[in-house]
Amino acid sequence: MFLDVTGHGHPDLLIAAGGVAQPAGDRSSTTAFNLNDGHGRFTLAPEGTLPADGESTGAVAAADFDGNGRIGVFVGAGSCLAVIRRRPAASSYRNVGGNLWT
């Protein structure tokens, strides 16, 4: 998903990841955030920009959820047949400025 979370007028890139092949908590299922340098080149955001949740992603939405003027992100986890008794997690990330998310 392209969205300008840094407020610099250049769309950054959020890449949802996951699938049913990885076990719950696998780092390869973590959503990745890539920063746009303003020239269309993207670099992986510093570790900790988004928490490493290890959940397989089923849906992503972006909006100014809290009215602070910054785009936040909702990441809904997908279901996994291998762990049918485990409820998949969903996370809302509030953009608190710069590259800091809570």
N, CA, C and O of each residue as an XYZ file, in Angstrom:
408
protein
N       0.846     -1.156      0.000
C       0.000      0.000      0.000
C       0.903      1.234      0.000
O       1.846      1.326      0.787
N       0.604      2.176     -0.889
C       1.333      3.443     -0.902
C       0.589      4.455     -0.034
O      -0.625      4.612     -0.162
N       1.316      5.137      0.846
C       0.735      6.158      1.701
C       1.851      7.066      2.204
O       2.970      6.612      2.442
N       1.545      8.330      2.360
C       2.551      9.286      2.820
C       2.470      9.414      4.333
O       1.759     10.271      4.856
N       3.200      8.560      5.026
C       3.149      8.601      6.488
C       4.159      9.573      7.081
O       4.019      9.974      8.237
N       5.164      9.954      6.320
C       6.165     10.885      6.838
C       5.741     12.332      6.654
O       6.313     13.226      7.278
N       4.741     12.581      5.801
C       4.261     13.940      5.575
C       5.165     14.764      4.681
O       5.059     15.990      4.664
N       6.046     14.123      3.940
C       6.966     14.840      3.054
C       6.425     15.007      1.640
O       7.101     15.579      0.785
N       5.214     14.515      1.383
C       4.622     14.648      0.063
C       5.044     13.564     -0.913
O       4.747     13.661     -2.104
N       5.729     12.537     -0.435
C       6.160     11.422     -1.276
C       5.571     10.145     -0.696
O       5.734      9.882      0.496
N       4.885      9.338     -1.518
C       4.268      8.130     -0.964
C       5.307      7.110     -0.503
O       6.220      6.750     -1.245
N       5.146      6.659      0.729
C       5.971      5.591      1.274
C       5.262      4.270      0.957
O       4.157      4.274      0.416
N       5.886      3.157      1.288
C       5.337      1.862      0.895
C       5.236      0.922      2.091
O       6.221      0.665      2.783
N       4.036      0.421      2.316
C       3.786     -0.562      3.357
C       3.545     -1.897      2.661
O       2.669     -2.005      1.804
N       4.327     -2.918      3.033
C       4.200     -4.232      2.394
C       3.693     -5.229      3.426
O       4.372     -5.532      4.407
N       2.490     -5.732      3.186
C       1.911     -6.745      4.062
C       2.519     -8.096      3.690
O       2.788     -8.372      2.521
N       2.727     -8.920      4.695
C       3.371    -10.211      4.452
C       2.627    -11.317      5.165
O       1.769    -11.075      6.013
N       2.977    -12.535      4.799
C       2.442    -13.677      5.506
C       1.923    -14.747      4.583
O       2.075    -14.675      3.363
N       1.325    -15.710      5.170
C       0.786    -16.850      4.454
C       0.560    -17.973      5.438
O       0.762    -17.802      6.640
N       0.146    -19.112      4.942
C      -0.152    -20.234      5.829
C       1.036    -21.165      6.005
O       0.959    -22.101      6.801
N       2.133    -20.940      5.289
C       3.299    -21.825      5.392
C       4.136    -21.539      6.633
O       4.813    -22.434      7.138
N       4.100    -20.296      7.134
C       4.910    -19.922      8.286
C       4.123    -20.119      9.576
O       2.911    -19.909      9.605
N       4.809    -20.520     10.637
C       4.124    -20.621     11.934
C       3.851    -19.230     12.504
O       4.513    -18.261     12.133
N       2.896    -19.139     13.385
C       2.589    -17.858     14.039
C       3.838    -17.321     14.729
O       4.576    -18.071     15.367
N       4.066    -16.032     14.597
C       5.227    -15.399     15.212
C       6.458    -15.362     14.332
O       7.466    -14.770     14.718
N       6.408    -15.974     13.162
C       7.564    -15.988     12.258
C       7.844    -14.574     11.752
O       6.932    -13.887     11.293
N       9.104    -14.137     11.835
C       9.473    -12.772     11.437
C       9.224    -12.508      9.954
O       9.059    -11.353      9.563
N       9.193    -13.546      9.121
C       8.945    -13.326      7.696
C       7.508    -12.893      7.433
O       7.183    -12.459      6.327
N       6.649    -13.007      8.435
C       5.258    -12.566      8.302
C       5.052    -11.126      8.756
O       3.931    -10.621      8.703
N       6.098    -10.467      9.196
C       5.972     -9.109      9.709
C       5.775     -8.103      8.580
O       6.465     -8.158      7.563
N       4.835     -7.192      8.764
C       4.584     -6.117      7.804
C       5.807     -5.215      7.731
O       6.366     -4.834      8.759
N       6.220     -4.874      6.519
C       7.415     -4.042      6.322
C       7.020     -2.639      5.873
O       6.099     -2.463      5.076
N       7.727     -1.656      6.393
C       7.494     -0.259      6.034
C       8.739      0.272      5.331
O       9.847      0.170      5.857
N       8.555      0.839      4.142
C       9.664      1.340      3.333
C       9.507      2.834      3.096
O       8.442      3.298      2.688
N      10.567      3.577      3.351
C      10.543      5.033      3.213
C      10.958      5.459      1.817
O      11.901      4.914      1.244
N      10.246      6.438      1.274
C      10.552      7.006     -0.036
C      11.520      8.162      0.170
O      11.277      9.036      1.003
N      12.624      8.173     -0.589
C      13.621      9.237     -0.443
C      13.255     10.493     -1.227
O      14.027     11.451     -1.260
N      12.082     10.495     -1.858
C      11.654     11.650     -2.642
C      12.021     11.536     -4.113
O      11.622     12.370     -4.926
N      12.779     10.502     -4.453
C      13.182     10.267     -5.841
C      12.697      8.904     -6.324
O      13.188      8.382     -7.325
N      11.725      8.328     -5.602
C      11.165      7.047     -5.993
C      11.990      5.844     -5.569
O      11.729      4.726     -6.012
N      12.980      6.063     -4.718
C      13.769      4.944     -4.184
C      13.303      4.687     -2.748
O      13.098      5.613     -1.963
N      13.144      3.414     -2.438
C      12.624      3.019     -1.134
C      13.679      2.263     -0.347
O      14.404      1.430     -0.890
N      13.754      2.568      0.945
C      14.645      1.834      1.842
C      13.818      1.350      3.028
O      12.886      2.019      3.475
N      14.179      0.186      3.519
C      13.490     -0.373      4.665
C      13.628      0.570      5.853
O      14.725      1.028      6.169
N      12.516      0.852      6.502
C      12.534      1.732      7.671
C      13.352      1.088      8.787
O      13.464     -0.136      8.846
N      13.916      1.898      9.661
C      14.719      1.352     10.763
C      13.936      0.336     11.597
O      12.720      0.448     11.753
N      14.644     -0.643     12.121
C      14.023     -1.647     12.971
C      13.299     -0.950     14.126
O      13.830     -0.019     14.731
N      12.109     -1.401     14.415
C      11.320     -0.806     15.485
C      10.337      0.251     15.006
O       9.516      0.732     15.787
N      10.411      0.623     13.713
C       9.458      1.596     13.198
C       8.041      1.061     13.355
O       7.155      1.766     13.838
N       7.833     -0.171     12.951
C       6.599     -0.901     13.237
C       6.990     -2.106     14.077
O       8.028     -2.717     13.822
N       6.196     -2.458     15.060
C       6.527     -3.647     15.852
C       6.558     -4.900     14.979
O       5.748     -5.036     14.061
N       7.474     -5.801     15.255
C       7.567     -7.071     14.540
C       6.549     -8.027     15.142
O       6.846     -8.723     16.112
N       5.343     -8.063     14.567
C       4.268     -8.847     15.161
C       4.261    -10.306     14.717
O       3.728    -11.159     15.427
N       4.838    -10.609     13.562
C       4.893    -11.989     13.094
C       3.543    -12.584     12.756
O       3.384    -13.804     12.760
N       2.564    -11.735     12.462
C       1.225    -12.214     12.104
C       1.051    -12.179     10.588
O       1.506    -11.247      9.925
N       0.406    -13.176     10.057
C       0.071    -13.200      8.641
C      -1.004    -12.142      8.396
O      -2.035    -12.141      9.068
N      -0.774    -11.254      7.452
C      -1.685    -10.132      7.211
C      -2.822    -10.521      6.288
O      -2.608    -11.145      5.248
N      -4.038    -10.146      6.677
C      -5.214    -10.409      5.863
C      -5.799     -9.143      5.268
O      -6.423     -9.191      4.208
N      -5.608     -8.008      5.931
C      -6.157     -6.733      5.459
C      -5.329     -5.583      6.010
O      -4.764     -5.669      7.101
N      -5.268     -4.502      5.232
C      -4.562     -3.293      5.664
C      -5.431     -2.091      5.311
O      -6.005     -2.029      4.224
N      -5.525     -1.142      6.229
C      -6.253      0.101      5.972
C      -5.440      1.257      6.537
O      -4.750      1.109      7.545
N      -5.527      2.400      5.883
C      -4.798      3.584      6.339
C      -5.732      4.782      6.357
O      -6.515      4.992      5.431
N      -5.638      5.563      7.425
C      -6.443      6.777      7.575
C      -5.927      7.539      8.788
O      -5.119      7.028      9.564
N      -6.404      8.759      8.935
C      -6.103      9.534     10.140
C      -7.140      9.137     11.188
O      -8.114      9.855     11.413
N      -6.921      7.984     11.826
C      -7.889      7.403     12.745
C      -8.141      8.250     13.983
O      -9.254      8.253     14.510
N      -7.128      8.969     14.456
C      -7.272      9.696     15.714
C      -7.350     11.214     15.549
O      -7.374     11.940     16.543
N      -7.389     11.699     14.317
C      -7.542     13.126     14.071
C      -6.321     13.965     14.379
O      -6.441     15.172     14.591
N      -5.123     13.340     14.409
C      -3.911     14.104     14.712
C      -3.236     14.671     13.462
O      -2.172     15.284     13.553
N      -3.859     14.466     12.290
C      -3.304     14.995     11.044
C      -2.275     14.084     10.403
O      -1.683     14.446      9.386
N      -2.046     12.899     10.979
C      -1.072     11.947     10.434
C      -1.779     10.637     10.099
O      -2.719     10.232     10.782
N      -1.312      9.986      9.043
C      -1.891      8.718      8.622
C      -1.477      7.593      9.574
O      -0.290      7.391      9.831
N      -2.450      6.877     10.085
C      -2.207      5.689     10.888
C      -2.518      4.456     10.059
O      -3.055      4.565      8.957
N      -2.187      3.294     10.580
C      -2.354      2.057      9.831
C      -3.041      1.002     10.705
O      -2.702      0.828     11.875
N      -4.000      0.311     10.117
C      -4.617     -0.853     10.738
C      -4.156     -2.076      9.964
O      -4.243     -2.104      8.736
N      -3.667     -3.085     10.671
C      -3.228     -4.329     10.048
C      -4.050     -5.457     10.661
O      -3.925     -5.761     11.848
N      -4.894     -6.074      9.830
C      -5.714     -7.193     10.284
C      -5.047     -8.493      9.898
O      -4.668     -8.690      8.744
N      -4.907     -9.372     10.860
C      -4.242    -10.651     10.600
C      -5.166    -11.590      9.847
O      -6.380    -11.594     10.053
N      -4.569    -12.386      8.971
C      -5.311    -13.408      8.244
C      -5.422    -14.660      9.082
O      -4.677    -14.849     10.043
N      -6.341    -15.499      8.717
C      -6.484    -16.755      9.450
C      -5.538    -17.797      8.875
O      -5.134    -17.724      7.714
N      -5.205    -18.736      9.684
C      -4.288    -19.795      9.292
C      -4.917    -21.135      9.656
O      -5.203    -21.391     10.826
N      -5.131    -21.978      8.674
C      -5.776    -23.259      8.929
C      -4.987    -24.140      9.889
O      -5.557    -24.973     10.594
N      -3.670    -23.949      9.910
C      -2.827    -24.788     10.772
C      -3.032    -24.476     12.255
O      -2.749    -25.313     13.113
N      -3.517    -23.290     12.551
C      -3.716    -22.898     13.951
C      -5.163    -22.475     14.164
O      -5.438    -21.374     14.641
N      -6.066    -23.346     13.811
C      -7.479    -23.017     13.794
C      -8.026    -22.623     15.166
O      -9.031    -21.917     15.243
N      -7.404    -23.053     16.217
C      -7.888    -22.712     17.562
C      -7.312    -21.416     18.087
O      -7.673    -20.975     19.179
N      -6.432    -20.804     17.339
C      -5.797    -19.553     17.772
C      -6.453    -18.390     17.050
O      -6.587    -18.408     15.827
N      -6.857    -17.389     17.796
C      -7.474    -16.212     17.193
C      -6.382    -15.312     16.623
O      -5.469    -14.917     17.348
N      -6.463    -14.980     15.322
C      -5.452    -14.084     14.747
C      -5.570    -12.683     15.332
O      -6.665    -12.214     15.643
N      -4.441    -12.035     15.475
C      -4.389    -10.696     16.062
C      -4.581     -9.626     14.989
O      -4.334     -9.861     13.807
N      -5.015     -8.479     15.414
C      -5.102     -7.302     14.564
C      -4.457     -6.157     15.323
O      -4.528     -6.110     16.552
N      -3.831     -5.237     14.609
C      -3.120     -4.139     15.262
C      -3.448     -2.817     14.598
O      -3.582     -2.736     13.377
N      -3.575     -1.785     15.412
C      -3.691     -0.413     14.919
C      -2.428      0.315     15.327
O      -2.029      0.282     16.491
N      -1.800      0.976     14.364
C      -0.565      1.707     14.637
C      -0.822      3.200     14.472
O      -1.192      3.662     13.393
N      -0.625      3.933     15.534
C      -0.826      5.380     15.553
C       0.481      6.052     15.162
O       1.527      5.781     15.753
N       0.420      6.920     14.178
C       1.588      7.663     13.710
C       1.785      8.854     14.642
O       0.981      9.786     14.649
N       2.860      8.818     15.427
C       3.122      9.897     16.385
C       4.179     10.872     15.872
O       4.697     11.689     16.633
N       4.495     10.784     14.585
C       5.438     11.716     13.967
C       6.764     11.057     13.634
O       7.216     10.138     14.317
N       7.369     11.547     12.574
C       8.618     10.959     12.143
C       8.409      9.509     11.766
O       7.520      9.185     10.978
N       9.213      8.650     12.319
C       9.085      7.217     12.043
C       8.705      6.453     13.291
O       9.031      5.273     13.420
N       8.022      7.106     14.211
C       7.650      6.464     15.461
C       6.185      6.083     15.447
O       5.323      6.914     15.162
N       5.902      4.825     15.755
C       4.541      4.313     15.748
C       4.251      3.646     17.076
O       5.133      3.037     17.682
N       3.017      3.764     17.525
C       2.627      3.075     18.752
C       1.405      2.237     18.479
O       0.902      1.566     19.381
